Amino acid sequence: MVLASQVLTGIVAALHVYFMVLEMFLWTTPYGAKTFGRTVAQQEASKTLAQNQGLYNGFLAAGLVWSLVANDAIAYPIRAFFLGCVVVAGLYGAITVNKKILFVQGLPAGIALLLTLIAR
């Protein structure tokens, strides 16, 4: 169970690195516009907000990676905290922006959190 928790946490961290790159660097590209179903002009108007959001996704990824490399004494609470943050962000995003966020962001983190709690 511990290995499954670690693997899924790694996947969630990788997703958040992708979100960070998408929001900080690819937001106003045709790929970024297509990903979010908006025009490049619409993306340009929200570029600064997206970069800020991307930075937060980077911090979540960093915390999750920290939980994977930390010693056993502190890895569990770090992992539980950061996975919990991602679950809350996924729920909030699903309520306020798009329900798809629940499945892309919240569900993987929720499963990883559940595995982490069970493995404890």
PyMOL commands that set and color helices and strands:
alter all, ss='L'
color gray80, all
select helices_A, chain A and resi 2-24+30-36+40-45+47-69+72-96+100-119
alter helices_A, ss='H'
color red, helices_A
deselect
rebuild
show_as cartoon
